[in-house]
Amino acid sequence: MAGATIWKGDLHFGDTDVPVKLRAAVREERLQFHLLHRRDGARLRQQMICAYEKKPVPGEEQAKGFEVEEGKYLLVEPAELEQTAPESSRMIEVHEFVKSGEIDPLFFDRLYYLEPDLADIKGRGFIALAKALKELDVAGICTWAMRKRSYFGALQAHGKTLRLHTLRYADEVIPAESLGLQEAPFSEKELKIGIELIEKLTAPFEPGKFQNEHQEKLKEMIAKKARGEKISILPPRRLKPTEPDQLLQVLEASLKKAA
Amino acid sequence: MAVQGIWSGTISFSLVAIPVRLVKAIESGRVSFRLLHSKDYSPLARRMFCPEEETIVPAAEIIRGFEISPDRFILMTDEELESVSPERSRTIEIMEFVDREEMDPIYLDHPYYLVPATGGEKAYRLLVEAMRRTNRAGLAKFVLAEREYLVAVTSRNGVLVLTTLHYPEALLPEEGFSPQKGKIPLEEQNQIKKSIAQRTKDFDPGKYADKRREKLIDLLARKAKEKATVEAPAGAEEEGEGPADLVAALEESMRKLKEKP
């Protein structure tokens, strides 16, 4: 079953306009838990707590501030923020194209499928665009406004279909350098065996073979508890970290095992 | 930037086990605003609150409940939840490696960083380098709170990235959205290709982030000239930490997304 239509608009670049509809591409089904208070079983609510008074603060007493320096804020009114919201439009503007492989996967956020809108006579523009993107192996980098938000995205062809991935903004990605990781030397021999081991353990990408077994087991456990049966507590498996001076031996043993 | 830990355990491939912590890779947001209390300008913190007792509830007093009928909950302790798949709750075991080129980005969900814990640095560095050179991703499953995640571990800028993946059944079928027929005159097709080729450049996401900030920065600059700042009362410190697990962190990031101006 196809996902719901979320938005309608025109893909636009140069002299080309392609009317499209955005469709949801992902539907996740999972068991929903609620957070309860252990003592009295009350269902907990998220609240905004005043850090000074340690009391919940109702919506009408909340304000937005931009921290200029520690503890000092510039107050911003909702109406002022409203002014910075993007004007609504019905256009996905394709600014430029990039080689598909150049997009760092960390940027990919939400996925939508595109469907040609009836306004596109026989879907000609859609077909031509999908074909061109595929043949050139490029993605269109675009921006649009939807539900009062500005989006940044990548338009890609997949077979005869078009996908639109929203992209995370560059300033949302925490730079790796900020983690402050230290160098730790290893030998050429260790690296060589590590690479060999990875190659031995490589298989084709077939995500279909991985089932979410956990979900079924969890349902069983809930049913068991509902019947009043006792649950046996199993300690989580914890692996003993490989000692740095044992790494070479462990890699060699792994390679032997994989052979 | 303070990096918040979400989970700690080990990542393993074959017999090698590396102690690691899972931390955020994405700070969903914008020019960051703080929510303040309009009466005293103290910053606000999001906390779980018990409506019965009217108290802030610390993490140790929170329990998960599954609603089997209206207002009837089956309570599940963390220990019980960890017992569902005990082999996966503290271990990210790479089951196999795959060529990164083969991985369709359609599966990608949310990325995190894995950072080495004390004693794991050497094996961590080795895995980062070996995965970089082979251009492989490691596939693993691990369980956090009530969910099992299929994840891909990759090497990026000297750090391991753990990306949760969508299970294939969560992806809706893609067929049926493209027009099945339709012949495009060759000239028209060449025209569109030419137009695309002319506009092909390098991927530079920074410039889009800058555009997005421009308006807000303009607004703030104007306000800074017109108005004085307000000050939070002394002692208005935030207690405790934010979300305790991946589910909460995910929900937090989704919520932040919705709150964007």
Interface residues (C-beta under 8 A of the other chain):
Chain A: M1 A2 G3 F13 G14 D15 T16 R23 A24 A25 V26 R27 E28 E29 R30 L31 Q32 F33 H34 L35 L36 H37 R38 R39 D40 G41 A42 R43 L44 R45 Q46 Q47 M48 I49 C50 A51 Y52 E53 K54 P56 V57 E61 Q62 A63 K64 G65 F66 E67 V68 G71 K72 Y73 L74 L75 V76 E80 L81 E82 Q83 T84 A85 V94 H95 E96 F97 V98 K99 G101 E102 I103 D104 P105 L106 F107 F108 L111 Y113 L114 E115 P116 K122 G123 R124 F126 I127 A128 L129 A130 K131 A132 L133 E135 L136 V138 G140 I141 T143 R149 S150 F152 H158 G159 K160 T161 L162 R163 H165 L167 R168 Y169 A170 D171 E172 V173 I174 A176 E177 S178 L179 L181 Q182 E183 A184 P185 F186 E190 L191 G194 I195 L197 I198 E199 L201 T202 A203 P204 F205 P207 G208 F210 Q211 N212 E213 H214 Q215 K217 L218 M221 I222 K225 A226 I231 S232 I233 L234 P235 P236 R237 R238 L239 K240 P241 T242 E243 P244 L247 V250 L251 A253 S254 K257 A258
Chain B: M1 V3 G9 T10 S12 F13 S14 L15 V16 A17 I18 P19 V23 K24 A25 I26 E27 S28 G29 V31 S32 F33 R34 L35 L36 H37 S38 K39 D40 Y41 S42 P43 L44 A45 R46 R47 M48 F49 C50 P51 E52 E53 I56 V57 E61 I62 I63 R64 G65 F66 E67 I68 F73 I74 L75 M76 E79 E80 L81 E82 S83 V84 S85 P86 E87 R88 S89 R90 T91 I94 E96 F97 V98 D99 E101 E102 M103 D104 P105 I106 Y107 L108 P111 Y113 V115 P116 G119 G120 E121 K122 A123 Y124 R125 L126 L127 E129 A130 M131 R133 T134 R136 L139 K141 V143 A145 E146 R147 E148 L150 T154 R156 N157 G158 V159 V161 T163 L165 H166 Y167 P168 A170 L171 L172 P173 E174 E175 G176 F177 S178 P179 K181 G182 I184 E188 Q189 I192 K193 S195 I196 A197 R199 T200 K201 D202 F203 P205 G206 Y208 A209 K211 R212 R213 K215 L216 L219 L220 K223 A224 K227 T229 V230 E231 A232 P233 G235 A236 E237 E238 E239 K260 P261
